[in-house]
């Protein structure tokens, strides 16, 4: 499986204390609204359980690949949609729909844009206002690709889970999924791979932030020397708020520290991401 395929598989509460009939009551009544109207420092949304509709658009450029040092580009839409299931639970859907500019690795020239396989995860998460949030559920692989160079030709399913905490200006999280094929083209090999993504984001000030969110992948069907792909790196970005909405831009760079020994793989991955987020679900649910 090409490395590009694996990559495609892949918030102050203001407490108002109302005074009783004490002499200081009128003073509190006048100052409380001013405190409530104080501008809130904007922070980038990296937590899928933040009860915000999010629509990241991501462009990845991986290089060099193969004997001729080719470049593979990946354009992805990764919508995150929170759906309220009642007063206590939410369903968070997270998908990745990608198109790949796949180079011909056997030649120094030639490439074409092609639709890759689609992955979707469905997290069942308790509806709470805690800084500790989690979700578990199934993840699915849909064989949307027509070209076997960028797709598996297989239907797949497996478990997925995520945990996020947001202490102070930090957002820390881990997402883990394991996909195994169960149907599809009988002439294509079975697939079974895991993806571990850890997210560390620090909101500096005035909308600026630094972050790292590499995806470590393991192809369980590959020989031991070709099984792991483990990138390391970091990025920085800027987020701007517009009422209940925000728009962010981010640039990341990753180096594949651990990689397949015999299969073609990219040494570097540069990622440019733009994201729109809003404090409501598409179905009209409010924020937590």
C-alpha positions as CSV (number, residue, x, y, z in Angstrom):
1,X,0.0,0.0,0.0
2,X,1.3,3.4,-1.0
3,X,2.1,5.8,1.9
4,X,-0.3,8.3,0.3
5,X,-3.2,5.9,0.8
6,X,-2.5,5.6,4.5
7,X,-2.5,9.3,4.9
8,X,-5.9,9.6,3.3
9,X,-7.2,6.9,5.6
10,X,-6.4,9.1,8.4
11,X,-12.6,26.4,23.3
12,X,-14.1,30.6,29.4
13,X,-16.9,29.6,30.9
14,X,-18.1,32.7,32.7
15,X,-19.7,32.0,36.0
16,X,-22.0,34.8,37.1
17,X,-22.5,35.0,40.9
18,X,-25.8,36.8,41.5
19,X,-25.7,38.8,44.7
20,X,-28.4,38.7,47.3
21,X,-29.9,41.8,48.9
22,X,-26.6,43.2,50.1
23,X,-25.3,46.7,49.6
24,X,-22.8,45.5,47.0
25,X,-25.5,43.9,45.0
26,X,-26.1,46.8,42.6
27,X,-22.4,47.1,42.0
28,X,-22.1,43.4,41.0
29,X,-25.2,43.8,38.8
30,X,-23.5,46.6,36.9
31,X,-20.1,45.0,36.5
32,X,-21.1,41.4,35.7
33,X,-22.4,42.2,32.1
34,X,-19.1,44.0,31.4
35,X,-17.2,40.9,32.4
36,X,-19.4,38.7,30.3
37,X,-18.8,40.9,27.3
38,X,-15.1,40.8,27.7
39,X,-13.4,39.5,24.5
40,X,-12.5,35.8,24.7
41,X,-9.1,34.7,23.5
42,X,-9.5,32.7,20.3
43,X,-7.9,29.3,20.1
44,X,-7.6,26.9,17.3
45,X,-10.0,23.9,17.3
46,X,-8.0,20.6,17.2
47,X,-10.5,18.6,19.4
48,X,-13.1,16.7,17.4
49,X,-15.3,16.6,20.5
50,X,-15.4,20.4,20.8
51,X,-19.0,20.4,19.6
52,X,-18.1,22.5,16.5
53,X,-18.8,21.7,12.9
54,X,-15.3,21.8,11.3
55,X,-14.3,21.6,7.7
56,X,-10.5,21.3,7.2
57,X,-9.1,21.4,3.7
58,X,-5.6,19.9,3.5
59,X,-2.9,19.8,0.9
60,X,0.0,17.4,1.4
61,X,3.2,17.2,-0.7
62,X,5.4,14.1,-0.2
63,X,8.9,13.8,-1.6
64,X,11.1,12.3,-2.8
65,X,9.6,8.9,-3.7
66,X,11.2,6.1,-5.7
67,X,14.2,5.8,-7.9
68,X,13.4,9.1,-9.8
69,X,12.7,11.2,-6.7
70,X,9.1,11.8,-7.7
71,X,6.5,14.0,-5.8
72,X,3.1,12.8,-4.7
73,X,0.4,15.4,-3.9
74,X,-2.7,14.8,-1.9
75,X,-5.8,17.1,-1.6
76,X,-8.2,16.1,1.2
77,X,-11.5,17.2,2.6
78,X,-11.9,16.2,6.3
79,X,-15.2,17.3,7.6
80,X,-16.0,16.8,11.3
81,X,-19.8,16.9,12.1
82,X,-21.3,16.7,15.6
83,X,-24.8,15.2,15.7
84,X,-26.7,15.4,19.0
85,X,-28.3,12.1,20.0
86,X,-30.1,13.4,23.1
87,X,-29.3,15.2,26.3
88,X,-26.4,12.9,27.2
89,X,-24.7,11.7,24.0
90,X,-23.4,13.0,20.7
91,X,-22.3,11.3,17.5
92,X,-19.1,12.8,16.0
93,X,-18.5,11.9,12.4
94,X,-15.0,12.3,11.0
95,X,-14.2,11.5,7.3
96,X,-11.4,11.8,4.9
97,X,-12.1,12.3,1.2
98,X,-8.9,12.6,-0.9
99,X,-7.6,13.0,-4.4
100,X,-4.1,11.9,-5.2
101,X,-1.7,13.2,-7.8
102,X,0.0,9.8,-8.2
103,X,3.4,9.8,-10.0
104,X,4.5,7.0,-12.2
105,X,7.3,5.6,-10.1
106,X,8.8,3.6,-13.0
107,X,9.4,6.8,-15.0
108,X,10.9,10.2,-14.4
109,X,7.7,11.9,-15.7
110,X,4.0,11.3,-15.7
111,X,1.3,11.6,-13.0
112,X,-2.4,11.9,-12.8
113,X,-5.0,13.0,-10.2
114,X,-7.1,10.2,-9.0
115,X,-9.7,9.7,-6.3
116,X,-8.5,7.7,-3.3
117,X,-10.4,5.4,-0.9
118,X,-12.6,7.1,1.7
119,X,-12.5,6.6,5.4
120,X,-15.1,7.5,8.0
121,X,-15.1,7.2,11.8
122,X,-18.1,7.5,14.0
123,X,-17.4,8.4,17.7
124,X,-20.1,8.1,20.3
125,X,-19.1,10.7,22.9
126,X,-20.8,11.8,26.2
127,X,-22.2,15.3,26.1
128,X,-20.4,17.1,28.9
129,X,-18.4,20.3,29.5
130,X,-15.3,18.6,31.0
131,X,-11.8,19.4,29.8
132,X,-11.5,15.6,29.5
133,X,-13.4,14.2,26.5
134,X,-13.5,10.8,24.8
135,X,-15.3,8.9,22.1
136,X,-15.3,5.3,20.7
137,X,-17.0,3.7,17.8
138,X,-16.5,2.1,14.4
139,X,-14.4,3.2,11.5
140,X,-15.0,2.2,7.9
141,X,-13.0,2.0,4.6
142,X,-14.9,2.6,1.3
143,X,-13.2,1.5,-2.0
144,X,-13.9,4.7,-3.9
145,X,-10.6,4.5,-5.9
146,X,-10.7,3.1,-9.4
147,X,-6.9,2.8,-9.7
148,X,-5.2,0.2,-7.6
149,X,-2.1,2.5,-7.3
150,X,-4.1,4.8,-4.9
151,X,-6.8,2.4,-3.5
152,X,-7.2,-1.0,-2.0
153,X,-10.3,-2.3,-3.8
154,X,-11.6,-3.5,-0.4
155,X,-14.3,-2.7,2.1
156,X,-13.0,-2.5,5.6
157,X,-14.1,-1.9,9.2
158,X,-12.7,-1.8,12.6
159,X,-12.7,-0.1,16.0
160,X,-11.6,3.5,16.7
161,X,-11.2,5.7,19.8
162,X,-10.0,9.1,20.8
163,X,-9.1,10.9,24.1
164,X,-8.6,14.7,24.4
165,X,-7.8,17.0,27.3
166,X,-7.5,20.8,27.2
167,X,-5.5,22.1,30.2
168,X,-5.0,25.9,29.9
169,X,-3.7,26.8,26.5
170,X,-3.0,23.2,25.5
171,X,-4.9,20.7,23.5
172,X,-3.6,17.2,23.9
173,X,-5.1,14.1,22.3
174,X,-4.7,10.7,20.8
175,X,-6.7,9.0,18.0
176,X,-6.3,5.3,17.2
177,X,-8.0,3.1,14.6
178,X,-7.5,-0.4,13.3
179,X,-9.0,-1.3,9.9
180,X,-9.3,-4.7,8.3
181,X,-10.8,-5.6,5.0
182,X,-13.9,-8.0,4.9
183,X,-15.0,-7.8,1.3
184,X,-14.1,-6.4,-2.1
185,X,-12.1,-7.4,-5.1
186,X,-10.9,-11.0,-4.7
187,X,-8.0,-10.4,-6.9
188,X,-6.6,-7.7,-4.6
189,X,-4.7,-8.5,-1.4
190,X,-6.4,-8.1,1.9
191,X,-5.6,-5.0,4.0
192,X,-5.1,-4.6,7.7
193,X,-3.5,-1.5,9.1
194,X,-3.6,0.7,12.2
195,X,-3.2,4.5,12.4
196,X,-2.1,6.3,15.6
197,X,-2.3,10.1,15.6
198,X,-1.2,12.2,18.6
199,X,-2.1,15.9,18.7
200,X,-0.2,18.5,20.8
201,X,-1.2,22.1,20.3
202,X,-0.2,25.2,22.3
203,X,-2.2,28.4,21.7
204,X,0.4,31.1,22.1
205,X,-1.5,34.4,21.9
206,X,-3.5,36.6,19.5
207,X,-4.6,33.5,17.5
208,X,-1.1,32.1,16.9
209,X,-0.4,28.5,17.8
210,X,2.2,25.7,17.4
211,X,1.2,22.1,16.8
212,X,2.2,18.6,15.9
213,X,-0.1,15.9,14.8
214,X,1.8,13.1,12.9
215,X,0.1,9.9,11.9
216,X,2.0,6.8,12.7
217,X,0.8,3.8,10.6
218,X,1.4,0.1,10.7
219,X,0.6,-2.2,7.8
220,X,0.0,-5.6,9.5
221,X,0.1,-7.5,6.2
222,X,3.6,-6.2,5.2
223,X,6.9,-7.8,6.1
224,X,8.4,-6.5,9.3
225,X,10.9,-4.3,7.5
226,X,8.1,-2.6,5.5
227,X,5.5,-2.4,8.3
228,X,6.0,1.0,10.0
229,X,5.8,4.6,8.9
230,X,6.5,7.1,11.7
231,X,6.9,10.8,10.9
232,X,8.1,13.5,13.3
233,X,7.8,17.2,12.9
234,X,5.7,20.3,13.8
235,X,3.8,23.2,12.4
236,X,2.4,26.7,13.2
237,X,-0.7,28.5,12.3
238,X,-3.0,31.5,12.9
239,X,-6.7,31.4,13.7
240,X,-9.2,34.3,13.4
241,X,-12.7,34.5,14.9
242,X,-15.8,35.8,13.2
243,X,-18.6,35.7,15.7
244,X,-19.4,32.0,16.3
245,X,-17.1,31.0,13.4
246,X,-13.4,30.8,13.0
247,X,-11.0,30.3,10.1
248,X,-7.4,29.0,10.5
249,X,-4.4,28.5,8.3
250,X,-1.5,26.2,9.1
251,X,1.8,25.0,7.6
252,X,3.5,21.8,8.9
253,X,6.6,19.8,8.0
254,X,7.3,16.2,8.8
255,X,10.2,13.8,8.3
256,X,9.6,10.1,8.1
257,X,12.0,8.9,10.8
258,X,10.9,5.3,10.6
259,X,9.9,4.0,7.2
260,X,9.6,0.9,5.0
261,X,13.0,-0.5,4.1
262,X,12.2,-1.8,0.6
263,X,9.1,-0.1,-0.5
264,X,9.1,3.4,-2.1
265,X,8.3,6.1,0.6
266,X,8.5,9.8,0.9
267,X,11.2,11.3,3.2
268,X,9.4,14.6,3.7
269,X,5.8,15.7,3.9
270,X,4.7,19.3,3.8
271,X,1.1,20.1,4.8
272,X,-0.9,23.3,4.2
273,X,-4.3,23.3,5.9
274,X,-7.2,25.7,6.0
275,X,-10.1,25.1,8.3
276,X,-13.5,26.6,8.9
277,X,-15.3,25.9,12.3
278,X,-18.6,27.0,13.8
279,X,-20.0,26.5,17.3
280,X,-23.0,24.5,16.1
281,X,-23.7,21.2,14.4
282,X,-25.2,21.0,11.0
283,X,-28.4,19.8,12.6
284,X,-28.8,22.9,14.8
285,X,-27.3,21.5,18.0
286,X,-25.8,24.0,20.3
287,X,-22.3,24.0,21.8
288,X,-21.5,22.2,25.0
